[in-house]
Amino acid sequence: MKETPKISEAEWDVMKIVWANSPCTSKQIIEALEDNKTWKPKTIKTLISRLVIKNVLGFKEEGRRYLYYSLVSESECVEAENQTFLSKVYNGALKTMLVSFIKESDLTREDIEDLKRILNERE
């Protein structure tokens, strides 16, 4: 199994745009981020370049522009982040993490029923 590259919080913002709109140009990524980020276009292009270097993004040339697409699925990145978080914060103890989240969250009746259903399916 290949190791999923680590991506920064800012790189996640770029990847969310690419996953939702692939393939896309840097201009499209910049336009999508300018509504809720104060980053300059050069900053976003730097993030795109880092993701290409990390083999998270691929690209193809189309005339004078580059079309960017994901080389790693969103679910792979989420799974890798989950594992990193679990190891870092809960020393790999899934039960401890789940108990903590359940105790600290305001769960609706529907949430509780969903959790019961999921656990029953695992038995």
N, C-alpha and C positions, 0 to 999 in steps of 0.2 A: 504494500500500500504506500503510495507516495505521500510525502509530508506536505501539508498545506502551508504555504508561506504565511508568515505573520504580517498582518496589515494594521496600520495605525488607525486611530479614530478618524482622522481626516481622510485617510484613504478609503475607509468604510463609506463615507459620504459620497465619494466619487463612484465607488463600486455599486452602490444602490442605484445610482443613475444609469450606469451601464447595464446592470442586470435587468432593469425595467425597460430600457430603450435600445438594446443591442441590435445591430451595431450602431454606433453614434460617433459623431465628430467631436473634437475638443470644443468647438464652438457650442454645440448642443449641450455638452456637459457644463460648460461655463454658464450658459443661459439658465440651465436648470438649477444651478447652485446659487446664482446671484440673488434670488428672492430671499433666501434665509441665511446666507453667508456673506461676510464682508471681505472675502478673499479677492485679491486681484487676479486677473486672468493668468498672469505669469505663475502665481502660486499654484493654481489648479493644473496648469501644464506641467509644473514640476511634480505634482502628485501623480499625474498620469504617467510621466516618465519613470518614476519610481516603481509604479505598478507594472510597467512593461519590463523593467530590469528584474523585478521579482518573479517574472513569468506568471503574473496574475492576469494581466491584460495582453492580448495580442492585437495586431493591427494589420490592415491591408491598405495599400496605397490605391487611391481612386482619383486619378488626375493629380491635382495639386493638394488634395486633402487626404487625411488618414481616417479610416474608419476603425474604431476600437471595439473590441469584443472581449468577453470574459473567457479566460482559459481555465478558471476554477468556478465551480457552481456556488451559488449562494448557500445552499445547504451544507456543502463541504466547509465553507468558511465559518458558518454558524456552529457546526459541530466542533471545529478546531477551537473556536473561542470558548465554547462551553467547557471543553476539556481543560483549557488553560485556566479559566476561572475556577473550576472545580478543584484543580490541583493547587492553585495559588491561595485561594481563600479558605477552602475546606479540606485541604490536605488529601484530596481525592475521595473524601467520604461523601458519597451521594446521599445516603440516608440523612446525615447531619444537615446537608444543604436543603433537602426537601422539607425536613421538619422545620428548619428555620424559616423558610419561605412561607410555609403553610401557617405557622404561628404568627408571623408578622404581616400577613396579607389579610385584607378584608375580602373574604370569599363569599360569593353569593351561593344560594342553595344550588343553583345550576352548576357552578364551579365545583362544589362538593360532590354533586352527583356525577359529573364528568370524571373527577379524580377517582371516585369509587369504581366507576365503570372501567377505567383504564387499568386500575390495580386488579380488578376481577379478571380482566382479559389476560393479564400476565400470569395468573395462577395456573 
